[in-house]
């Protein structure tokens, strides 16, 4: 793994993955979670950076405001499973998410993952860690992921939109099938009480209300003034301009193709799907989404 090149998908224990997320597998599986760790889990492009930033501000805005202005969110809330070579010329360093988490000085440690639930290191369950899962409707997920893959060099080459959509429905995506991901995490929530399952659409609709629910789950009680200030800072337009959140310092992205924080809208899929594609997706969705208790909104 000596240079940054577009990776190939391969089958990894029944889930499509790439080397950038499996090369450090033993260390990932043997990762030692601490009881106060907070894991923020999502399928890609479902609001992980957004919720990471909300939690980072809730916990550390008062204690380390300088960090807030200078250290990118991906360094403060590392992706546990990532492994990639340094993008600096002449450097042979390999960056590993497990090391980045182990080097965090904060308490609690905020840790990001896109792993399907069956791949989460067992120490998180053994330590009864709090886990926040965010789910986003499938149609907006595939559109957002398409733009992300176009601009991110550590993700596979996306190809054209219609073949990409087909691949999404077949589950041939990094981190596997969207349907399996959201369903299996939902089922885990029924058995594991320290899991807070959120919906991206709810967060867009009423950010303040969802922050309140998060605070309740985490046992935090910020003042009304703090919450109002936080809700302002995590509005999409503000995050898009904020170099700490918008990944502009990450060299493995081509910002000429897309921005990392793109629109944050519910229903943007209508600008990409044809009527026929939408109908085909809906039919496929009905076959795969068997659990009547898990429902998504494609518009708000």
N, C-alpha and C positions, 0 to 999 in steps of 0.2 A: 504494500500500500504506500508506494513512494511518491505518488503524485495524485492530484485530484482529477479523477476522470469519471464520466458518467457510469454508474454501476449497472450491472445486469440483475434482474430479479431472479431469485431461485427459490425452490421450495425448501422451507426450513421447519421441520416438525409440523408439516401441514399448513404452514402460513407463508405467504410470499414475503421475502425479506431481501435486503441487500447487505453486502459486506460491511458497510458503514455502521450497521446496527447489530451485526452478529460476531464481528472479529474479536470482541472482548468477552465472549459469552460466559466463560467460566467465572470471570470476575463479576459479571452482572448477576449471575444466578447465586453466587456466594456473597453478594453484597450484604453488609451488616447494617440493617436499619436500626435507628434509635427510636425509643418510644415517642419522642416528641416530633419526629420527622413528619412532614406533611407532603404527601404525594399528590401531584396534580396530573390526572390522567385524561387523555382524550384520543380519539382518532385524529389524524392530522387535519389541521385547518378547521378545528371546531371550537376555537377560543382559548387554547391553552396559554398562549402568551398573554392574552387579556386577563385571564384569571390569575396567572402567575404575578402579573403586575399589581392587580388588586390586593393579593395577599402580601406581596412584598411591601406595598405602601401601608397596609394595615399593621403589619408587624414592625417595620423598620423605619418608617418615614420620620418618626420622632427621634429615633436613636442614631440613625446614620444618614442624615439628609445629604451629606456630601457624596456618598455612594450613589444615592438616587440620581445625582446629576451627572455622574461620570462613568459608572461601571455598567456596561450593557446588561439588559435583563437576562440574556442567555448565559452570562457568566455568574449572575446572582442566583438564577434558578436553572441549574444545568440539566441537560437531557441525559438521564442516567445511562441509556444504552448507546449513546453516540461514540464513535471512534473515527477520527479523521486526521490526516496529516496536517502539519502546520502549513498555512497558506503564505507564510512569509518566505521570500526567496532565501535560499541557502540554509533553511532550517530543516533539521531532520526529526523534529519533535513530533510525536504522535499524541494527539489530545484524546483522552479517554474520559467519558462522562463519570465513570465510577471514581476516578482520581479527583475530578473537579468537585464532586460532591464531598468526598473525604476531606478536601482542602477548605471547605466552607467553614467560616468562623462564626456564622450566625447560629442562633438557637431561637426558634426551631429552624432546621434546615428545610428549605423549600426545594422540592425535587420534581422535575418534569419527566413525563414518560408518554409515549404513544403505544406502549406494549399492549397486546391483547391480554385479557385478565389472566389467562393460563401461563403467561410468561413472566408475570410479576414475581420478583424474588421472594421466597417464602418468608424471609425475615420480616417483611412488612406486615404480614398477617400475624406472625408469632408475636411481634411487638405491639399488636393492636393499634397500628399507626392510623391517623386520620387520613382519609383519601377523599379528594374532591374529583368527581368525574363530570366532564361536560360533554353533552351530546348535541349534535347539530343535524338538522334534517338532511337526508341523503342527497337531494337535488342541489342544494347550495354547497354541500360538502364536496361533491365531485367537481363543481365549477371552480371552487376556491383551490382545490388540490391541483387541478389542471394548470392554473396560473402559477401556482407555487412550483410545480415541477418544471415548467418552462424556464423559470429564472434561477433555479437552485441546482448547482452543479453536483451536489452529492445525492441527487435523486435521479431516477432513471429518465431517459429521454421520453417525453410524453407522447410524441407523435401527433396526429391530427385529432380534432375534438371528437368526431364520431367514433373512431376506433378506441379512443380513451374512455368514452362513456361505456362502450361495450366491455372493456377491460374492467372498469369499475363494477359493473353489474356481475361480472364473473368472479370478482374478488381478487383479481390478479394485480394487486396494488401493494406497495410497501406497507407492512403491518396488516396485510390480509384484507379480508372482506369487511366492509363497513357494517353490513348486516350482523355478522358474527360479533364484531367488536361491541356495538351498542347493545345487542341482545345479551351477550354473555356478562357484560359489566352490570347490566340491569338485573340479571338473575343473581349475581354475586351480592348485590345490594340487599336482596331479600334474606341472605344468610349472614351478612356481615354488617353489624349495626353502625360501624364507624365510617361508613361510606355515604357521602353527600352527593346525590346524582342531580345535576343541573342541566337545564336546556339553554342552548345558545339564544334561541328565540325569546325566551323569558328575559335574558340578560339585555338583549337589545330593546325589548319592550319597556322594561322598567328596571334600570340598572340599580337604582337605590334600594328597591325592594329585594333584589337578589343579593345585594351586599348585606342587607339586614339578615337574610337567611343564612348567609355564610358566617356572619359574626355569631349568630345563634349556635350554629353547628360547632364553631371553633371556640366558643366561650369567650368571645371578645366583646367589649362594650365601649366603643369609641363614642365621643360626644357627638351631638347633632351637627356641630360646627365642623368637626373632623370628617364626618361622613359626607357632608355636603362638599367639602373641599376635595375629598377623594373622588366622589362621583364626577366632579368636573374634570379632574385630571385624567380619568380613564375613559372619557368620551373619545369616540373613534378619531375624530379630526385632530384632537390634541395628541393622541398617541402616534398618529401618522407623522406628525411634525417632530416628535420627540426622539432624538437620536439614541436615547437610552433604550427605547422600546422598538424602534422601527427596523432594527437589524442593519442599519446603514454601515456599521463598522465591520460586518461579516463579509469577508472577501470572496466567499464562495457563492455569491448571488449576483445576478446580472439585473441591476435596477433599471436598465433600459427596456427590459422586457415586461416587467411588472414591479409594483411595489410589494414589499412583504406584507404590510398592513394595507389591504387594497380598498375594500368598500365597507365591509362589516354590515352589509344589508341582509335582510331576510327577503327572499324572492328574486334575487339577482339571476337565479337560474333561468328565469323567463327570457333573459337577453341571450341565452345560449342554446337552450333546447328548442328543437322544432316541435310542432304539434305531434308529429309521429313519434319522435324520440320520447316526448313526455308520456304519451300513451303506452309506449312499450315499457318504459321505466315503471309506470304505475302497475302494469300487469305483473311484471317481474317482482315488484315490491310486495304485492299481495301474496305471492307464493312464498316469499322468504321471511316476511314479518308476521310470524304466527302468534306472537304474544299480544293479546288484546289490551293488556295493561300498559304497554309501552306505545305511546302515540306521539307523533311529531306534527308540527305545523310548518307547512311550506310557504305560508305567508302570514303576516300579522296585521 
